[in-house]
Amino acid sequence: MTHTHSMASTASHGFRNRLAGAGRRLGWVGLVVATAYVSSVVMANWASTHWAALLLGPVTVPAGTLWAGVTFTLRDLLHESLGTRGVVTAITVGTGLSWVLATPQIAVASVVAFAVSETIDSAIYALLRGESPLQAVLGSNIAGLLVDSVLFVPLAFGSFTAVPGQLLGKAVATLLTVVVLWAVRRGRRAVS
């Protein structure tokens, strides 16, 4: 009887240790993703405030566009690593820091656009993630970047002129991040 109890206790202790280790790894991953997310939000707003727009022929690409495009994928990864509360916390921190680093007009445009687009992005990601994580990232990013661009550009710059460039830049950022995620997943499968 004592031997059986001891084995059960050891098995239970081993399970708790594995669970605690997974939680620590998840915590570090969540911290890294949250830091990257907040940094990309801040960089998008800082670049939009301090750097000139890029002109590609007739298309105007606001300087923070690529950073803003990366935030959508990072938000999806944040959702996976820290859940909804982690996403809300990271959005709040990023918004607060953006307010300090950006002009009030850019900061307000960012708050409005991110609040709406991140909510839509999150809802679509949650719907699609069971089917395919990469499809979920792609689908939610497309919806998020469309909404974000249509709201952010006129609020930040007073016209819709830069919307095509904003869409282009964010689409490129989404494509690049999806390719990186695909390569990482493929690499993990090859190792397994």
C-alpha positions as MATLAB code, in Angstrom:
seq = 'MTHTHSMASTASHGFRNRLAGAGRRLGWVGLVVATAYVSSVVMANWASTHWAALLLGPVTVPAGTLWAGVTFTLRDLLHESLGTRGVVTAITVGTGLSWVLATPQIAVASVVAFAVSETIDSAIYALLRGESPLQAVLGSNIAGLLVDSVLFVPLAFGSFTAVPGQLLGKAVATLLTVVVLWAVRRGRRAVS';
ca = [
       0.000    0.000    0.000;
       2.766    2.431    0.903;
       4.680    1.534   -2.260;
       1.577    2.228   -4.411;
       0.972    5.536   -2.610;
       4.641    6.463   -3.097;
       4.480    5.664   -6.836;
       1.293    7.716   -7.242;
       2.856   10.581   -5.314;
       6.010   10.439   -7.469;
       3.941   10.333  -10.685;
       1.828   13.245   -9.467;
       4.955   15.204   -8.488;
       6.518   14.529  -11.917;
       3.361   15.727  -13.687;
       3.309   18.923  -11.587;
       6.976   19.572  -12.435;
       6.324   19.105  -16.180;
       3.281   21.378  -15.935;
       5.273   24.021  -14.043;
       8.071   23.798  -16.635;
       5.567   24.258  -19.460;
       4.124   27.255  -17.628;
       7.584   28.823  -17.262;
       8.303   28.274  -20.970;
       4.912   29.724  -21.856;
       5.631   32.642  -19.559;
       8.952   33.400  -21.277;
       7.441   32.994  -24.729;
       4.567   35.256  -23.718;
       6.977   37.855  -22.350;
       9.065   37.837  -25.537;
       5.983   38.070  -27.776;
       4.423   40.805  -25.595;
       7.662   42.800  -25.713;
       7.870   42.413  -29.497;
       4.211   43.396  -29.866;
       4.481   46.513  -27.704;
       7.739   47.459  -29.437;
       6.163   47.118  -32.890;
       3.166   49.260  -31.873;
       5.476   51.939  -30.511;
       7.756   51.777  -33.576;
       4.777   52.074  -35.936;
       3.605   55.236  -34.221;
       7.088   56.673  -33.719;
       8.018   56.076  -37.367;
       4.725   57.574  -38.560;
       5.503   60.675  -36.512;
       9.225   61.111  -37.206;
      10.026   59.517  -40.575;
       8.948   60.679  -44.007;
       6.555   58.543  -46.011;
       8.021   56.336  -48.719;
       6.880   57.197  -52.250;
       6.623   54.231  -54.619;
       5.507   55.901  -57.823;
       1.987   57.155  -57.164;
       1.682   55.151  -53.916;
       2.451   56.816  -50.577;
       3.501   54.360  -47.856;
       3.484   55.882  -44.344;
       6.745   55.128  -42.528;
       5.179   53.077  -39.740;
       3.232   50.797  -42.072;
       5.506   47.737  -41.994;
       5.780   47.902  -38.207;
       2.000   48.175  -37.980;
       1.622   45.173  -40.278;
       3.838   43.051  -38.040;
       1.664   43.873  -35.009;
      -1.235   41.830  -36.393;
       0.781   38.605  -36.499;
       2.370   39.346  -33.138;
      -1.121   39.899  -31.739;
      -2.117   36.433  -32.929;
       0.999   34.923  -31.329;
       0.263   36.876  -28.162;
      -3.254   35.447  -28.177;
      -1.746   31.948  -28.258;
       0.872   32.573  -25.567;
      -0.949   34.833  -23.073;
      -4.629   34.720  -24.019;
      -7.137   37.543  -24.259;
      -6.049   39.240  -21.034;
      -2.459   39.328  -22.270;
      -3.581   40.844  -25.573;
      -5.642   43.538  -23.846;
      -2.759   44.345  -21.490;
      -0.245   44.568  -24.349;
      -2.583   46.787  -26.414;
      -3.036   49.070  -23.404;
       0.722   49.316  -22.750;
       1.500   49.882  -26.439;
      -1.164   52.562  -26.680;
       0.133   54.349  -23.589;
       3.715   54.353  -24.849;
       2.571   55.471  -28.302;
       0.767   58.401  -26.734;
       4.042   59.550  -25.190;
       6.159   59.040  -28.328;
       3.769   60.115  -31.105;
       1.982   63.340  -31.859;
      -1.510   63.524  -30.352;
      -3.087   63.153  -33.817;
      -1.095   59.966  -34.583;
      -1.733   58.621  -31.087;
      -5.508   59.183  -31.289;
      -5.649   57.688  -34.799;
      -3.671   54.701  -33.567;
      -5.886   54.156  -30.525;
      -9.093   54.264  -32.573;
      -7.762   52.156  -35.451;
      -6.067   49.569  -33.209;
      -9.046   49.219  -30.887;
     -11.396   48.419  -33.761;
      -8.996   46.462  -35.987;
      -7.447   44.418  -33.161;
     -10.921   43.450  -31.925;
     -11.916   42.293  -35.408;
      -8.541   40.598  -35.951;
      -8.859   38.768  -32.640;
     -12.411   37.582  -33.329;
     -11.532   36.256  -36.793;
      -8.377   34.594  -35.481;
     -10.361   32.845  -32.745;
     -12.853   31.555  -35.354;
     -10.200   30.269  -37.777;
      -7.435   28.997  -35.485;
      -8.923   25.523  -35.040;
      -8.718   24.813  -38.761;
      -5.195   26.042  -39.493;
      -3.057   28.441  -37.456;
      -1.475   29.892  -40.603;
      -4.872   30.428  -42.251;
      -6.056   32.048  -39.032;
      -3.096   34.447  -39.043;
      -3.546   35.251  -42.729;
      -7.331   35.707  -42.547;
      -7.306   37.764  -39.371;
      -4.405   39.916  -40.587;
      -6.170   40.729  -43.857;
      -9.302   41.832  -42.019;
      -7.294   43.735  -39.417;
      -5.089   45.551  -41.914;
      -8.086   46.612  -44.030;
      -9.969   48.060  -41.059;
      -6.843   49.582  -39.502;
      -5.794   51.300  -42.731;
      -9.207   52.728  -43.551;
      -9.480   54.176  -40.025;
      -5.873   55.154  -39.263;
      -4.858   56.990  -42.434;
      -7.636   59.606  -42.559;
      -7.510   60.172  -38.794;
      -3.711   60.488  -38.744;
      -3.076   62.335  -42.005;
      -6.416   63.983  -42.844;
      -7.027   62.189  -46.150;
      -7.375   58.756  -47.717;
      -4.382   59.310  -50.042;
      -2.055   56.928  -48.181;
      -4.611   54.092  -47.770;
      -3.326   52.112  -50.807;
       0.264   52.395  -49.553;
      -0.809   51.457  -46.046;
      -2.602   48.382  -47.416;
       0.407   47.441  -49.551;
       2.898   47.801  -46.705;
       0.784   45.858  -44.233;
       0.093   43.130  -46.792;
       3.849   42.748  -47.385;
       4.457   42.587  -43.620;
       1.713   39.975  -43.247;
       3.113   37.895  -46.088;
       6.613   38.013  -44.583;
       5.414   37.035  -41.111;
       3.277   34.181  -42.463;
       6.279   32.865  -44.436;
       8.399   32.983  -41.254;
       5.705   31.168  -39.253;
       5.362   28.541  -42.001;
       9.147   27.991  -42.042;
       9.252   27.635  -38.251;
       6.378   25.123  -38.283;
       8.013   23.151  -41.072;
      11.322   23.145  -39.200;
       9.617   21.874  -36.044;
       7.940   19.056  -37.989;
      11.267   18.056  -39.538;
      12.850   17.848  -36.075;
       9.961   15.807  -34.658;
];
